[in-house]
Amino acid sequence: MTEERKKVLNTGRKIGAALGVIMFLIFGIVPAFYFGSYGTVILLTQLAGGPLEAGIIVRMLVVIGIMLGFACSAAVSIVVGSVLGTTLAYITDVISSAFKPEEEKAKAYAEK
């Protein structure tokens, strides 16, 4: 893999990750809050064997669950954005290399 191709793929990956963060900030905060809090309440209800009282420990665990929901949702958004960015950069690189003049293709093969 040439240095030029590596730069293109790294740039695509970084742009995709940045777009993943932006998409998380726009569309992912509310579902992450819901995912974390609801999942924690269901898990604690199952562990306790019945309804929960709103005690300090339960509230602390729900807040930890919300933070875990934010972290998981943000990680998924960033990884999916990076994968999509890398894929689009690779497709762009393949298409642009198909339309290069023959002299440049020969020079690129000679350098390998």
Secondary structure, 3 states (H helix, E strand, C coil): CCHHHHHHHHHHHHHHHHHHHHHHHHHHHHHHHHHHHHHHHHHHHHHHCCCCCCCHHHHHHHHHHHHHHHHHHHHHHHHHHHHHHHHHHHHHHHHHHHCCCHHHHHHHHHHC
